[in-house]
Amino acid sequence: MDFSIKQSCPQCGAPVYLHESTSLVVCPFCKVKNYITNTAVPRYVLPCHPSINQEKEDLYHVPYLRFKGAIFQVNATNISHRIVDTTELGVTSPLLPFSLGYRPQAMQLHRASPQTSGRFLYLTIKIKHILSRAVHLADMTVHVDSSLLHRAYIGETLSFVYLPILEKRGKIFDAVTNTPLRQAPRDNLFLEKSKPFQYAWQPDFIPALCPHCGWDLPGGSNSLAMICPNCDTAWELLPKGFRELTWQQGESSDGQAIWLPFWKMTTQIPELAISTFADFIMATKQQFTTTRPGNKKPMSFIIPAFKVRPEIFLQTATRMTLVQHLFHFVPGDSHIKPRHPANLACREARQFFKVILAKSAVDKRRILPMLPGIRFINVKATLIYLPFHDDGHDFIQEQSGIAINKNVLSWGRKL
């Protein structure tokens, strides 16, 4: 479930309500649109009880790491996947509750800011250990008779949710409910292991304007790649701002086509002597009953730039990669519509190379043991839009016939 977050508009200061996955903020008062960027992990705070005077109390904020996303795992026998949504304590202390339960989903969170009263406890448990807990929670722990070959986190959301606590009358109080938790630790323990709000934690707000021509950039609330309708340039939203993308589209004879975004990631795999798509077909021992690929087409992985359920994501990425020889690309036209929002980051798609390779390999006993040592070099990413037609129940890709259920696609926007 997504969090509901309250923050101030960077332009007029009015309250704005958004979700955890929101990247585009539209102020309902001044109508200014901004994209949110974070070089640090986003930080949110649970609200204090109304009876607590935050300015006068010794208030501390306890970090809990929030992870939501799909985990894919390749081992010696199979490929497994799970959706994980967990929030766990980020400090080692028997005095504090291990979990926040349903409170982050049920309450209105506030983005941590310089105006947030109190001090913030240091994270003492490494993020990778908390991610390992998430794997264990998803029942994906590798058994003794198997070996982990690759793990990928796709569509992941990482953030800190802080539980406010305070010390009074020799006890620790949960500042959300104003009820006692435990006996207080020795004097100054929380003070020694905490710090005030840090400037580097603040998000940046970038005007939703094309960096090339200054035109309004259209996009959904969680879009991570946008097309300028004025100068036909494409831009990816990164933690430090916009990066220009190369983009293309497939050919279509359907004037009513629906355009879905994918990442075309051209690469080479030296350990398997793969530099062309024909090399990939030979290495994975695929059998073709239709037109065989040419020998000179560079090897590319075709990966959805949108979120769907893990099993659909794996199936679609593998099948689109195996039929890439059917697609013919032309320069992108910003006027093609409707375009589904691209809400999966390019860097996450890159993690999926080994999963597709493992899924595509017919002779898994030869390919899978090589996965840990395989490298992907000369990687070049292109945002592509492929045409699909609406048959009422599914979206059908024109050239390949690959179908994606419409309900699955709509549900994926909430991941």
BAVEXKE-575626 format. One line per field, with one value per residue (C-alpha): residue number from 1; chain; x negated, y negated, z negated. Coordinates in steps of 0.2 Angstrom, whole numbers. Layout:
<pts>
num	c(NUM,...)
cadena	c(A,...)
c1	c(X,...)
c2	c(Y,...)
c3	c(Z,...)
</pts>
This chain:
<pts>
num	c(1,2,3,4,5,6,7,8,9,10,11,12,13,14,15,16,17,18,19,20,21,22,23,24,25,26,27,28,29,30,31,32,33,34,35,36,37,38,39,40,41,42,43,44,45,46,47,48,49,50,51,52,53,54,55,56,57,58,59,60,61,62,63,64,65,66,67,68,69,70,71,72,73,74,75,76,77,78,79,80,81,82,83,84,85,86,87,88,89,90,91,92,93,94,95,96,97,98,99,100,101,102,103,104,105,106,107,108,109,110,111,112,113,114,115,116,117,118,119,120,121,122,123,124,125,126,127,128,129,130,131,132,133,134,135,136,137,138,139,140,141,142,143,144,145,146,147,148,149,150,151,152,153,154,155,156,157,158,159,160,161,162,163,164,165,166,167,168,169,170,171,172,173,174,175,176,177,178,179,180,181,182,183,184,185,186,187,188,189,190,191,192,193,194,195,196,197,198,199,200,201,202,203,204,205,206,207,208,209,210,211,212,213,214,215,216,217,218,219,220,221,222,223,224,225,226,227,228,229,230,231,232,233,234,235,236,237,238,239,240,241,242,243,244,245,246,247,248,249,250,251,252,253,254,255,256,257,258,259,260,261,262,263,264,265,266,267,268,269,270,271,272,273,274,275,276,277,278,279,280,281,282,283,284,285,286,287,288,289,290,291,292,293,294,295,296,297,298,299,300,301,302,303,304,305,306,307,308,309,310,311,312,313,314,315,316,317,318,319,320,321,322,323,324,325,326,327,328,329,330,331,332,333,334,335,336,337,338,339,340,341,342,343,344,345,346,347,348,349,350,351,352,353,354,355,356,357,358,359,360,361,362,363,364,365,366,367,368,369,370,371,372,373,374,375,376,377,378,379,380,381,382,383,384,385,386,387,388,389,390,391,392,393,394,395,396,397,398,399,400,401,402,403,404,405,406,407,408,409,410,411,412,413,414,415)
cadena	c(A,A,A,A,A,A,A,A,A,A,A,A,A,A,A,A,A,A,A,A,A,A,A,A,A,A,A,A,A,A,A,A,A,A,A,A,A,A,A,A,A,A,A,A,A,A,A,A,A,A,A,A,A,A,A,A,A,A,A,A,A,A,A,A,A,A,A,A,A,A,A,A,A,A,A,A,A,A,A,A,A,A,A,A,A,A,A,A,A,A,A,A,A,A,A,A,A,A,A,A,A,A,A,A,A,A,A,A,A,A,A,A,A,A,A,A,A,A,A,A,A,A,A,A,A,A,A,A,A,A,A,A,A,A,A,A,A,A,A,A,A,A,A,A,A,A,A,A,A,A,A,A,A,A,A,A,A,A,A,A,A,A,A,A,A,A,A,A,A,A,A,A,A,A,A,A,A,A,A,A,A,A,A,A,A,A,A,A,A,A,A,A,A,A,A,A,A,A,A,A,A,A,A,A,A,A,A,A,A,A,A,A,A,A,A,A,A,A,A,A,A,A,A,A,A,A,A,A,A,A,A,A,A,A,A,A,A,A,A,A,A,A,A,A,A,A,A,A,A,A,A,A,A,A,A,A,A,A,A,A,A,A,A,A,A,A,A,A,A,A,A,A,A,A,A,A,A,A,A,A,A,A,A,A,A,A,A,A,A,A,A,A,A,A,A,A,A,A,A,A,A,A,A,A,A,A,A,A,A,A,A,A,A,A,A,A,A,A,A,A,A,A,A,A,A,A,A,A,A,A,A,A,A,A,A,A,A,A,A,A,A,A,A,A,A,A,A,A,A,A,A,A,A,A,A,A,A,A,A,A,A,A,A,A,A,A,A,A,A,A,A,A,A,A,A,A,A,A,A,A,A,A,A,A,A,A,A,A,A,A,A,A,A,A,A,A,A,A,A,A,A,A,A,A,A,A,A,A,A,A,A,A,A,A,A)
c1	c(0,-6,-9,1,-11,-9,-21,-22,-22,-39,-32,-18,-19,-1,1,-1,5,-4,-9,-26,-28,-24,-37,-27,-19,-5,0,19,18,4,5,-14,-21,-38,-47,-54,-72,-81,-100,-97,-84,-67,-62,-45,-39,-23,-13,-14,1,10,6,-13,-21,-35,-45,-47,-49,-64,-59,-68,-64,-68,-72,-62,-67,-53,-55,-43,-46,-48,-62,-69,-81,-90,-97,-104,-86,-74,-69,-58,-50,-39,-32,-38,-31,-39,-45,-58,-67,-84,-92,-98,-88,-77,-68,-59,-45,-52,-38,-27,-13,1,-2,-12,3,17,9,5,-14,-24,-40,-55,-61,-72,-55,-53,-57,-68,-83,-85,-93,-107,-104,-114,-108,-115,-102,-109,-104,-87,-85,-91,-77,-65,-71,-68,-51,-47,-52,-65,-80,-92,-92,-108,-106,-105,-116,-111,-117,-108,-96,-87,-76,-64,-52,-59,-55,-66,-63,-64,-49,-52,-43,-44,-47,-51,-59,-49,-47,-61,-51,-51,-34,-27,-24,-11,1,-8,-9,-24,-35,-49,-60,-72,-90,-105,-106,-110,-110,-98,-107,-124,-117,-106,-108,-98,-89,-103,-102,-107,-91,-80,-72,-75,-60,-63,-51,-42,-49,-59,-78,-80,-66,-57,-40,-29,-34,-18,-18,-9,-11,-24,-33,-51,-54,-45,-43,-43,-29,-37,-55,-53,-67,-66,-71,-74,-72,-87,-91,-101,-90,-86,-96,-92,-88,-88,-71,-62,-46,-40,-31,-12,2,15,21,29,13,9,-10,-18,-36,-51,-70,-80,-97,-110,-125,-138,-142,-160,-159,-146,-154,-137,-138,-123,-105,-110,-124,-111,-99,-114,-120,-103,-99,-82,-72,-64,-48,-46,-59,-76,-86,-100,-118,-122,-108,-116,-110,-98,-87,-69,-62,-46,-48,-32,-28,-17,-16,-33,-27,-20,-36,-47,-36,-35,-53,-59,-46,-50,-68,-66,-56,-65,-70,-52,-52,-57,-61,-59,-63,-51,-36,-30,-12,-9,5,10,-7,-7,-18,-36,-38,-52,-70,-83,-95,-83,-80,-98,-98,-86,-99,-104,-86,-81,-97,-93,-74,-79,-92,-86,-102,-101,-115,-127,-122,-116,-133,-141,-129,-140,-154,-145,-148,-138,-149,-145,-128,-117,-99,-86,-68,-56,-37,-29,-12,2,20,35,45,56,48,30,17,10,-7,-6,-21,-24,-6,-12,3,4,20,27,32,14,7,19,15,-4,-2,1,-15)
c2	c(0,-17,-31,-47,-62,-80,-93,-112,-118,-125,-139,-146,-136,-129,-111,-97,-79,-66,-47,-39,-35,-53,-61,-75,-88,-99,-112,-114,-132,-140,-126,-126,-109,-102,-86,-79,-73,-65,-62,-55,-42,-51,-54,-55,-57,-51,-65,-68,-67,-84,-85,-85,-102,-98,-114,-110,-91,-81,-74,-60,-52,-33,-27,-13,-8,-6,6,10,18,34,46,58,72,84,100,116,124,110,91,85,68,60,43,37,22,20,7,12,4,-3,-4,10,7,18,2,-1,7,19,13,-1,10,2,-16,-22,-17,-23,-40,-56,-57,-73,-75,-78,-96,-109,-114,-96,-98,-85,-75,-60,-44,-36,-21,-7,7,7,6,22,31,25,30,47,47,43,58,69,61,66,84,82,88,99,117,127,138,123,108,90,84,67,56,40,27,20,6,3,-11,-14,-27,-31,-33,-40,-36,-51,-47,-57,-55,-60,-54,-41,-33,-32,-38,-34,-52,-47,-40,-48,-31,-24,-11,-6,-13,-27,-22,-30,-48,-56,-40,-46,-63,-55,-44,-57,-72,-87,-87,-87,-99,-85,-76,-89,-85,-96,-103,-105,-114,-103,-112,-105,-109,-111,-123,-127,-119,-111,-92,-81,-66,-56,-58,-44,-46,-45,-48,-62,-67,-86,-89,-105,-99,-80,-77,-64,-66,-54,-60,-56,-60,-75,-81,-78,-67,-68,-51,-44,-38,-30,-22,-6,-8,-6,-6,-8,-26,-21,-12,-12,-16,-7,-12,0,-1,5,9,13,22,36,51,56,72,79,71,62,46,48,54,70,73,73,85,97,95,98,112,104,113,101,106,89,77,79,64,57,59,40,34,29,38,29,32,26,22,14,-4,-2,8,24,39,49,64,53,42,57,65,49,44,61,63,45,48,64,56,40,44,41,23,9,-8,-26,-43,-47,-58,-67,-69,-50,-47,-39,-35,-25,-33,-26,-24,-11,-18,-13,-8,4,12,15,26,38,43,59,64,63,73,86,87,88,101,118,127,119,131,123,104,103,107,94,80,73,70,63,45,33,20,5,3,-10,-13,-20,-23,-15,-16,-1,0,11,12,13,29,25,37,36,24,34,29,27,35,49,53,52,48,38,39,21,24,30,14,3,11,9,-10,-7,3)
c3	c(0,4,-9,-10,-12,-16,-12,-7,11,15,24,13,-3,-2,-8,5,3,13,13,9,28,34,44,51,39,45,32,31,27,38,51,52,57,51,51,35,35,20,19,1,-4,-6,-25,-32,-50,-59,-67,-85,-97,-98,-117,-114,-113,-101,-104,-123,-124,-122,-105,-95,-79,-77,-59,-51,-33,-21,-6,7,23,33,29,43,38,49,41,48,50,54,55,41,38,24,21,4,-6,-23,-36,-49,-63,-58,-75,-87,-103,-114,-120,-103,-94,-80,-68,-64,-60,-49,-56,-40,-29,-40,-45,-36,-35,-34,-24,-36,-35,-44,-53,-60,-79,-88,-84,-72,-78,-68,-57,-65,-55,-37,-23,-15,-31,-31,-12,-17,-30,-16,-6,-21,-24,-6,-10,4,-7,3,-3,-8,8,19,24,27,44,45,36,44,35,48,46,28,16,2,-12,-30,-41,-58,-74,-86,-104,-119,-136,-152,-170,-167,-153,-134,-127,-109,-104,-91,-105,-120,-129,-138,-129,-141,-155,-148,-144,-154,-153,-136,-126,-113,-113,-109,-95,-86,-76,-70,-53,-39,-24,-12,-16,-8,9,24,34,53,63,75,90,105,102,120,125,109,114,102,100,99,88,75,57,56,73,73,92,102,120,124,136,143,148,148,135,121,103,89,71,60,42,48,61,80,92,110,118,136,140,154,159,168,185,184,197,183,181,164,157,139,136,122,116,115,112,127,119,132,125,127,117,119,108,120,136,138,148,160,158,168,156,142,150,153,135,128,141,146,160,173,183,191,198,191,185,196,191,189,178,161,146,135,120,122,105,99,93,84,68,68,57,56,67,80,80,82,96,106,104,110,125,131,131,141,154,156,174,179,173,185,176,183,175,161,164,149,156,155,142,130,122,106,93,91,72,71,70,83,69,63,80,81,66,76,89,80,76,94,99,87,92,111,109,115,108,91,84,96,94,76,67,78,72,57,68,83,88,99,108,119,113,122,117,128,123,136,138,146,154,146,151,139,142,127,115,119,127,142,149,168,175,162,156,138,126,110,100,98,79,76,84,74,57,61,59,41,38)
</pts>
